[in-house]
Amino acid sequence: MMLPALVHIFFPGHAISAHIIGAFVVPGLLVSSAGMLLAHRLPTKVPDIQESMIITALAWVVVSLASTIPIFIILDYSFVDALFEATSGITASGLTIFTGLDEMPPAVLFWRSFMQWIGGIGILTFFLAVSFRGGSTAATLFSAEGHKIHSSRPVPGIFNTVKIIWTIYGGMTIAAFILLYLQGMTLFDAINHTLTLVSTGGFSTHDASIAYFSSFKYGTHIEYTMIFFMLMGGTNFLLHYKVSCGNWRALYEDFEMKLFWALIIGAVFIIFIDIYIAQGQKILASWSTFHLHFRTTLFQTISVITSTGYATRNLNDPFYPALAKQVFLLLMFVGGCIGSTAGGFKVLRLGVLWQTLVSELKQLSLPPKAVIPLVIQGKIISAREIKRVCALLFAWIGLIWTGTALTLACTDLDGWQALSGMLSAVSNMGPFFFSTPELAAFPAVVKISYVFGMLAGRLEVLPLFVLFARLARR
């Protein structure tokens, strides 16, 4: 919380304000003091998995509330609106109710970006990295935080694993910043977009999002740079480690990556053909026109499947026909890879469900007692893991349906618009099929349901459900 105060000194916007500095420094001192007090007063022991889930859920709720305070103090928004924005930031969701970003205090813009950078890889993972914690307690918390880190570890030892993950994440951050800055972004824009790019969060410092840079000399280069780093953020970090060790074949031999590439190629093809049918021959009138439409399609497809949510064109733009929007909805649900910074249900789980269906179809043609194990990447998937994936799918659909129904009951949106909003929240995506002012005008109860959806999606539902079940029993 001290960093945005320093940013305000170096990038004041208009004039240095003690009010803005105090809005970060005072809450920062308060939460630091509370943390040190609790660390000395509370007894410590190794938590079991249920306790770890409760600790994890509480951590994310408390951090979201603490992150709300500076936004609420500085800007003329209600506490619910500030909480919505802070939760969207810390969960790297990218949904925003803010307009007028170009005129907003730079400290607030940086705070939004910095929250996404920390939340992208996980606040407890960040804590383990900066506190040099290891051991069984750290391992349990690490596993409970959810889908951002896969249970497989590149090396023995939880701290060594966290160190490798943060080395990769930090390297991506430095490389993305250098490229964006050299391609013409201002220092402030390059810093902010780097933080929200590698975290696949998607907050921008401009209302026009990435379309703001389309008129830049290297605007096209900026888009392709972002496509590359969005793909890196949406890929399993364990795969990055394998590639860094020389195993390049993992990029196309890994089961999840093969499905990931197939989804991207298939989606780009369908969306581009749908746009071609709607736009006609003018798309092929010249290379520049063809390249523009292809680049727009590719950028938005990668932005959605990696849950980044950047836009060169809003998804509710008439430019995208009905079929294209349906494909975007599917990609919003699926999301990126296990162990990445992306949101969504995850490509690997989609693959598990597909292989389960194939296995069941094979079973019908065999004797009743025949056993067909589900094998992916040379490993047998246990019945317990399949049951967990099915349970998660049911919870995911239930959350999306509940939020959609509540949105329809309290707003004037149509069914597809309401579905896109709650799906975006639960999948930690960002884009939706209506306007930001419409989202800002939602009743508080709908915004709170989105907040719950963003937290549940980021933690993969179970920790938040365990927390509320414990509270209900108490």
C-alpha positions as CSV (number, residue, x, y, z in Angstrom):
1,M,0.0,0.0,0.0
2,M,3.0,2.3,0.3
3,L,3.9,1.8,-3.4
4,P,1.0,3.8,-4.8
5,A,1.9,6.7,-2.4
6,L,5.4,6.7,-4.0
7,V,3.8,6.6,-7.4
8,H,1.7,9.6,-6.6
9,I,4.9,11.5,-5.8
10,F,6.6,10.6,-9.1
11,F,3.4,10.7,-11.2
12,P,1.2,13.2,-9.4
13,G,-1.2,13.8,-12.3
14,H,-1.9,17.4,-11.3
15,A,-0.4,18.3,-7.9
16,I,0.9,16.2,-5.0
17,S,-2.0,15.6,-2.6
18,A,-1.6,14.7,1.1
19,H,-5.1,13.3,0.9
20,I,-4.1,10.7,-1.7
21,I,-0.8,9.8,0.1
22,G,-2.7,9.4,3.4
23,A,-5.4,7.3,1.8
24,F,-2.7,4.6,1.1
25,V,-0.2,5.2,4.0
26,V,-2.7,5.2,6.9
27,P,-4.6,2.0,5.9
28,G,-1.2,0.4,5.1
29,L,0.1,1.1,8.6
30,L,-3.2,-0.1,10.1
31,V,-3.2,-3.5,8.3
32,S,0.5,-3.9,8.9
33,S,0.0,-3.3,12.7
34,A,-3.0,-5.7,12.8
35,G,-0.9,-8.3,11.0
36,M,2.0,-8.1,13.4
37,L,-0.3,-8.1,16.4
38,L,-2.1,-11.3,15.2
39,A,1.2,-12.9,14.3
40,H,2.4,-12.6,17.9
41,R,-1.0,-13.3,19.7
42,L,-2.5,-16.2,17.7
43,P,-1.3,-19.8,18.4
44,T,0.2,-21.5,15.3
45,K,0.0,-25.1,14.2
46,V,0.0,-27.0,10.9
47,P,-3.6,-26.6,9.5
48,D,-5.5,-29.5,7.9
49,I,-6.9,-29.0,4.4
50,Q,-10.3,-27.7,5.6
51,E,-8.6,-25.2,7.9
52,S,-6.3,-24.2,5.1
53,M,-9.3,-23.5,2.9
54,I,-10.8,-21.3,5.6
55,I,-7.6,-19.4,6.1
56,T,-7.3,-18.9,2.3
57,A,-10.9,-17.7,1.8
58,L,-10.6,-15.3,4.8
59,A,-7.3,-14.0,3.5
60,W,-8.8,-13.2,0.1
61,V,-11.9,-11.6,1.7
62,V,-9.8,-9.5,4.1
63,V,-7.3,-8.4,1.4
64,S,-10.2,-7.4,-0.8
65,L,-11.7,-5.3,2.0
66,A,-8.4,-3.7,2.9
67,S,-7.7,-2.9,-0.8
68,T,-11.1,-1.2,-1.0
69,I,-10.2,1.5,1.6
70,P,-7.9,3.8,-0.6
71,I,-10.3,3.7,-3.5
72,F,-13.2,4.6,-1.3
73,I,-11.4,7.5,0.3
74,I,-10.0,9.0,-2.9
75,L,-12.8,8.6,-5.4
76,D,-16.4,9.6,-5.3
77,Y,-17.8,6.1,-5.4
78,S,-19.9,4.1,-2.8
79,F,-18.2,1.5,-0.6
80,V,-19.9,-1.3,-2.6
81,D,-18.5,0.1,-5.9
82,A,-15.0,0.5,-4.4
83,L,-15.2,-3.1,-3.0
84,F,-16.3,-4.3,-6.5
85,E,-13.3,-2.7,-8.1
86,A,-10.8,-3.9,-5.5
87,T,-12.1,-7.4,-5.7
88,S,-12.0,-7.4,-9.4
89,G,-8.4,-6.2,-9.1
90,I,-7.1,-8.6,-6.5
91,T,-8.8,-11.6,-8.3
92,A,-7.4,-10.4,-11.6
93,S,-10.9,-10.4,-13.0
94,G,-10.8,-7.1,-14.9
95,L,-14.5,-6.2,-14.6
96,T,-14.7,-2.5,-13.9
97,I,-17.4,0.0,-13.1
98,F,-15.0,3.0,-13.5
99,T,-15.1,5.4,-16.4
100,G,-13.0,8.5,-17.0
101,L,-9.8,6.4,-16.5
102,D,-7.8,8.9,-18.6
103,E,-8.4,11.6,-15.9
104,M,-8.2,9.4,-12.8
105,P,-5.3,9.9,-10.3
106,P,-2.3,7.9,-11.4
107,A,-1.9,6.4,-7.8
108,V,-5.3,4.8,-8.1
109,L,-4.6,3.5,-11.6
110,F,-1.3,2.0,-10.4
111,W,-3.1,0.5,-7.3
112,R,-5.6,-1.3,-9.6
113,S,-2.7,-2.6,-11.8
114,F,-0.6,-3.7,-8.8
115,M,-3.5,-5.5,-7.2
116,Q,-3.8,-7.6,-10.4
117,W,-0.1,-8.3,-10.5
118,I,-0.1,-9.7,-7.0
119,G,-3.5,-11.5,-7.3
120,G,-2.5,-13.0,-10.7
121,I,-0.2,-15.5,-9.1
122,G,-1.9,-15.6,-5.7
123,I,-1.6,-13.5,-2.6
124,L,-0.6,-16.4,-0.4
125,T,2.0,-17.4,-3.0
126,F,3.3,-13.9,-3.0
127,F,3.4,-14.0,0.9
128,L,5.4,-17.3,0.8
129,A,7.8,-15.7,-1.6
130,V,8.5,-12.5,0.3
131,S,8.5,-14.1,3.7
132,F,10.8,-17.0,2.7
133,R,8.3,-19.4,4.3
134,G,8.4,-23.1,3.7
135,G,7.4,-26.4,5.4
136,S,4.2,-28.3,5.8
137,T,2.1,-25.2,6.7
138,A,3.2,-23.4,3.6
139,A,2.6,-26.4,1.4
140,T,-1.0,-26.8,2.7
141,L,-1.8,-23.1,2.1
142,F,-0.1,-23.3,-1.3
143,S,-2.4,-26.2,-2.3
144,A,-5.5,-24.6,-0.9
145,E,-5.2,-21.3,-2.8
146,G,-6.6,-22.9,-5.9
147,H,-6.1,-23.2,-9.6
148,K,-3.3,-20.7,-10.2
149,I,-0.7,-23.2,-9.2
150,H,-1.0,-26.8,-10.2
151,S,-0.4,-29.4,-7.5
152,S,2.5,-30.8,-9.5
153,R,5.8,-29.2,-8.5
154,P,8.8,-28.6,-10.8
155,V,11.3,-29.3,-7.9
156,P,11.1,-30.7,-4.4
157,G,10.3,-28.2,-1.6
158,I,7.5,-25.7,-1.5
159,F,9.8,-22.7,-1.2
160,N,11.9,-23.8,-4.2
161,T,8.7,-24.2,-6.2
162,V,7.5,-20.7,-5.3
163,K,10.9,-19.3,-6.1
164,I,10.8,-20.8,-9.6
165,I,7.3,-19.6,-10.2
166,W,8.2,-16.1,-9.2
167,T,11.4,-16.1,-11.2
168,I,9.4,-17.0,-14.3
169,Y,6.7,-14.4,-13.4
170,G,9.3,-11.7,-12.7
171,G,11.1,-12.5,-15.9
172,M,7.9,-12.2,-17.9
173,T,7.2,-8.8,-16.2
174,I,10.6,-7.4,-17.0
175,A,10.6,-8.5,-20.6
176,A,7.0,-7.3,-21.2
177,F,7.8,-3.8,-19.7
178,I,11.0,-3.4,-21.9
179,L,9.1,-4.3,-25.1
180,L,6.1,-2.1,-24.4
181,Y,8.2,0.9,-23.4
182,L,10.4,0.5,-26.5
183,Q,7.3,0.3,-28.7
184,G,6.1,3.8,-27.7
185,M,4.1,3.5,-24.5
186,T,4.8,6.2,-21.8
187,L,6.7,5.0,-18.8
188,F,3.5,5.0,-16.7
189,D,1.4,3.2,-19.3
190,A,4.2,0.6,-19.8
191,I,4.4,-0.1,-16.1
192,N,0.6,-0.5,-15.6
193,H,-0.1,-2.5,-18.7
194,T,2.9,-4.8,-17.9
195,L,1.4,-5.6,-14.5
196,T,-2.0,-6.3,-15.9
197,L,-0.7,-8.2,-18.9
198,V,1.4,-10.9,-17.3
199,S,-1.2,-11.4,-14.6
200,T,-3.9,-11.7,-17.4
201,G,-5.9,-9.2,-15.4
202,G,-6.8,-6.7,-18.1
203,F,-7.1,-3.4,-16.3
204,S,-6.1,-0.5,-18.5
205,T,-5.2,3.2,-17.8
206,H,-7.5,4.3,-20.7
207,D,-11.3,3.9,-21.2
208,A,-10.6,2.7,-24.8
209,S,-8.4,-0.1,-23.4
210,I,-5.8,-1.3,-26.0
211,A,-7.6,0.5,-28.8
212,Y,-6.1,3.7,-27.4
213,F,-2.7,2.6,-28.8
214,S,-4.0,1.7,-32.3
215,S,-2.9,5.1,-33.7
216,F,0.6,4.7,-32.3
217,K,3.5,4.2,-34.7
218,Y,4.1,0.7,-33.3
219,G,0.5,0.1,-32.4
220,T,0.4,-3.2,-34.3
221,H,3.6,-4.3,-32.5
222,I,2.1,-3.5,-29.2
223,E,-0.9,-5.8,-30.0
224,Y,1.3,-8.7,-31.0
225,T,3.5,-8.3,-28.0
226,M,0.4,-8.4,-25.8
227,I,-0.9,-11.5,-27.6
228,F,2.4,-13.3,-26.9
229,F,2.5,-12.4,-23.2
230,M,-1.2,-13.2,-22.8
231,L,-0.5,-16.7,-24.1
232,M,2.4,-17.0,-21.7
233,G,0.2,-16.0,-18.8
234,G,-2.5,-18.4,-19.9
235,T,-0.1,-21.4,-20.1
236,N,0.8,-23.7,-17.2
237,F,3.9,-22.3,-15.4
238,L,5.2,-25.9,-15.0
239,L,5.3,-26.0,-18.8
240,H,7.4,-22.8,-18.8
241,Y,9.8,-24.5,-16.5
242,K,10.0,-27.5,-18.8
243,V,10.7,-25.2,-21.8
244,S,13.4,-23.3,-19.8
245,C,15.1,-26.7,-19.2
246,G,15.2,-27.4,-22.9
247,N,12.0,-29.5,-23.4
248,W,10.4,-27.4,-26.2
249,R,8.4,-30.4,-27.4
250,A,6.1,-29.9,-24.3
251,L,4.5,-27.0,-26.1
252,Y,2.8,-29.3,-28.6
253,E,3.1,-32.7,-26.9
254,D,1.4,-31.9,-23.6
255,F,-2.3,-33.0,-23.5
256,E,-3.6,-29.7,-22.2
257,M,-1.5,-27.6,-24.6
258,K,-2.8,-29.6,-27.6
259,L,-6.3,-28.9,-26.6
260,F,-5.5,-25.3,-25.8
261,W,-4.0,-24.7,-29.3
262,A,-7.0,-26.5,-30.9
263,L,-9.5,-24.3,-29.0
264,I,-7.6,-21.1,-30.1
265,I,-7.2,-22.2,-33.8
266,G,-10.8,-23.4,-34.0
267,A,-12.2,-20.2,-32.3
268,V,-10.2,-17.9,-34.5
269,F,-11.3,-19.7,-37.6
270,I,-15.0,-19.8,-36.7
271,I,-15.1,-16.1,-35.6
272,F,-13.2,-14.9,-38.6
273,I,-15.5,-16.8,-41.0
274,D,-18.6,-15.5,-39.2
275,I,-17.2,-11.9,-39.5
276,Y,-16.5,-12.6,-43.2
277,I,-20.0,-13.7,-43.8
278,A,-21.4,-10.6,-42.1
279,Q,-19.0,-8.1,-43.6
280,G,-18.7,-9.6,-47.1
281,Q,-15.9,-9.3,-49.7
282,K,-14.7,-5.9,-48.3
283,I,-12.6,-7.9,-45.8
284,L,-10.5,-9.2,-48.7
285,A,-10.3,-5.8,-50.5
286,S,-6.7,-5.3,-49.4
287,W,-4.0,-6.8,-47.3
288,S,-4.3,-4.1,-44.7
289,T,-8.1,-4.7,-44.3
290,F,-7.6,-8.4,-44.1
291,H,-4.8,-8.1,-41.6
292,L,-6.9,-5.7,-39.4
293,H,-9.8,-8.1,-39.2
294,F,-7.6,-11.1,-38.6
295,R,-5.6,-9.3,-35.9
296,T,-8.7,-8.1,-34.2
297,T,-10.1,-11.6,-34.2
298,L,-6.8,-13.2,-33.0
299,F,-6.3,-10.5,-30.3
300,Q,-9.9,-10.9,-28.8
301,T,-9.8,-14.6,-28.9
302,I,-6.5,-14.8,-27.0
303,S,-7.7,-12.0,-24.6
304,V,-10.8,-14.0,-23.8
305,I,-9.4,-17.5,-23.5
306,T,-6.6,-16.3,-21.2
307,S,-9.1,-14.2,-19.2
308,T,-7.1,-11.0,-19.8
309,G,-10.1,-9.0,-21.0
310,Y,-8.2,-6.4,-23.0
311,A,-10.1,-5.0,-25.9
312,T,-9.3,-3.5,-29.3
313,R,-13.1,-3.8,-29.9
314,N,-15.7,-4.3,-27.2
315,L,-17.4,-7.7,-27.3
316,N,-20.8,-6.0,-27.4
317,D,-19.8,-4.2,-30.6
318,P,-22.0,-5.0,-33.7
319,F,-18.7,-5.9,-35.4
320,Y,-19.1,-9.3,-33.8
321,P,-22.0,-11.4,-35.2
322,A,-24.1,-13.7,-33.0
323,L,-22.1,-16.8,-33.6
324,A,-18.9,-15.0,-32.7
325,K,-20.4,-13.9,-29.4
326,Q,-21.4,-17.5,-28.7
327,V,-17.9,-18.7,-29.3
328,F,-16.6,-15.9,-26.9
329,L,-19.0,-17.2,-24.2
330,L,-17.6,-20.7,-24.6
331,L,-14.1,-19.4,-24.3
332,M,-15.0,-17.3,-21.3
333,F,-16.3,-20.5,-19.6
334,V,-13.3,-22.6,-20.5
335,G,-10.5,-20.1,-19.8
336,G,-6.8,-20.9,-19.8
337,C,-4.6,-23.8,-18.5
338,I,-4.2,-25.3,-15.1
339,G,-1.3,-23.7,-13.2
340,S,-1.5,-20.4,-15.1
341,T,-2.6,-16.9,-14.2
342,A,-5.8,-17.3,-16.3
343,G,-9.3,-17.8,-15.0
344,G,-12.1,-20.0,-16.2
345,F,-13.0,-23.7,-15.7
346,K,-9.6,-24.7,-17.2
347,V,-8.7,-26.5,-20.4
348,L,-7.4,-29.6,-18.7
349,R,-10.7,-30.2,-16.8
350,L,-12.5,-29.8,-20.1
351,G,-10.2,-32.5,-21.5
352,V,-10.9,-34.8,-18.5
353,L,-14.7,-34.4,-19.1
354,W,-14.2,-35.1,-22.8
355,Q,-12.1,-38.2,-22.2
356,T,-14.7,-39.4,-19.6
357,L,-17.4,-39.2,-22.3
358,V,-15.2,-41.1,-24.8
359,S,-14.5,-43.7,-22.1
360,E,-18.2,-44.1,-21.4
361,L,-19.0,-44.6,-25.1
362,K,-16.3,-47.2,-25.4
363,Q,-17.7,-49.0,-22.3
364,L,-21.1,-49.5,-24.1
365,S,-19.5,-51.7,-26.7
366,L,-17.6,-53.9,-24.2
367,P,-18.7,-56.5,-21.6
368,P,-20.2,-55.0,-18.4
369,K,-17.2,-56.1,-16.3
370,A,-14.6,-54.5,-18.6
371,V,-12.6,-51.8,-17.0
372,I,-11.4,-48.8,-19.0
373,P,-9.2,-46.5,-17.0
374,L,-9.1,-42.8,-17.9
375,V,-5.6,-42.2,-19.0
376,I,-4.2,-38.7,-19.8
377,Q,-0.6,-38.0,-20.6
378,G,0.3,-41.5,-19.6
379,K,-1.3,-41.2,-16.1
380,I,-4.4,-42.8,-14.9
381,I,-7.0,-40.2,-13.6
382,S,-8.5,-41.5,-10.4
383,A,-12.3,-41.7,-9.9
384,R,-11.9,-39.2,-7.0
385,E,-10.3,-36.6,-9.3
386,I,-13.1,-37.1,-11.9
387,K,-15.7,-36.7,-9.2
388,R,-14.0,-33.5,-8.1
389,V,-14.1,-32.1,-11.6
390,C,-17.8,-33.0,-12.0
391,A,-18.5,-31.4,-8.6
392,L,-16.6,-28.2,-9.6
393,L,-18.5,-28.1,-12.9
394,F,-21.8,-28.3,-11.1
395,A,-20.8,-25.6,-8.6
396,W,-19.6,-23.4,-11.4
397,I,-22.8,-23.7,-13.4
398,G,-24.9,-23.2,-10.2
399,L,-23.1,-20.0,-9.4
400,I,-23.4,-18.6,-12.9
401,W,-27.1,-19.5,-13.1
402,T,-27.8,-17.9,-9.7
403,G,-26.0,-14.7,-10.5
404,T,-27.7,-14.6,-14.0
405,A,-31.1,-15.0,-12.5
406,L,-30.5,-12.3,-9.9
407,T,-29.2,-10.0,-12.6
408,L,-32.3,-10.6,-14.7
409,A,-34.6,-9.9,-11.7
410,C,-32.9,-6.6,-10.8
411,T,-31.9,-5.1,-14.1
412,D,-33.1,-4.5,-17.7
413,L,-30.5,-6.7,-19.4
414,D,-31.6,-9.5,-21.7
415,G,-30.7,-13.1,-21.0
416,W,-27.4,-13.3,-23.0
417,Q,-26.2,-10.0,-21.5
418,A,-27.0,-11.1,-17.9
419,L,-25.3,-14.5,-18.6
420,S,-22.1,-12.8,-20.0
421,G,-21.8,-10.6,-16.9
422,M,-22.0,-13.4,-14.2
423,L,-20.0,-15.8,-16.4
424,S,-17.3,-13.1,-16.7
425,A,-17.3,-12.6,-12.9
426,V,-17.1,-16.3,-12.0
427,S,-14.5,-17.0,-14.7
428,N,-12.4,-13.9,-13.7
429,M,-12.6,-12.7,-17.3
430,G,-13.5,-9.0,-17.6
431,P,-15.5,-8.6,-20.9
432,F,-19.2,-8.7,-21.1
433,F,-22.0,-8.0,-23.6
434,F,-23.2,-4.7,-22.2
435,S,-21.6,-1.3,-21.3
436,T,-19.6,-0.2,-18.3
437,P,-22.2,2.5,-17.3
438,E,-24.9,-0.2,-17.3
439,L,-22.7,-2.3,-14.9
440,A,-22.1,0.8,-12.7
441,A,-25.9,1.3,-12.4
442,F,-26.5,-2.2,-11.1
443,P,-28.2,-2.4,-7.7
444,A,-25.8,-3.2,-4.8
445,V,-27.2,-6.7,-4.4
446,V,-26.2,-7.6,-7.9
447,K,-22.7,-6.1,-7.5
448,I,-22.2,-8.1,-4.2
449,S,-23.2,-11.3,-6.1
450,Y,-20.5,-10.4,-8.7
451,V,-18.0,-9.9,-5.9
452,F,-18.9,-13.3,-4.4
453,G,-18.6,-14.8,-7.9
454,M,-15.2,-13.3,-8.5
455,L,-13.8,-14.6,-5.2
456,A,-15.4,-18.0,-5.7
457,G,-14.0,-18.3,-9.2
458,R,-10.5,-17.3,-8.2
459,L,-10.5,-19.8,-5.3
460,E,-12.3,-22.5,-7.3
461,V,-15.4,-22.3,-5.2
462,L,-14.5,-24.9,-2.5
463,P,-12.6,-22.7,0.0
464,L,-15.4,-20.1,0.0
465,F,-18.1,-22.7,0.4
466,V,-16.1,-24.3,3.3
467,L,-15.8,-20.9,4.9
468,F,-19.5,-20.2,4.7
469,A,-20.4,-23.8,5.8
470,R,-18.2,-23.3,8.9
471,L,-19.9,-19.9,9.6
472,A,-23.3,-21.4,9.2
473,R,-22.5,-24.2,11.7
474,R,-21.2,-21.7,14.2
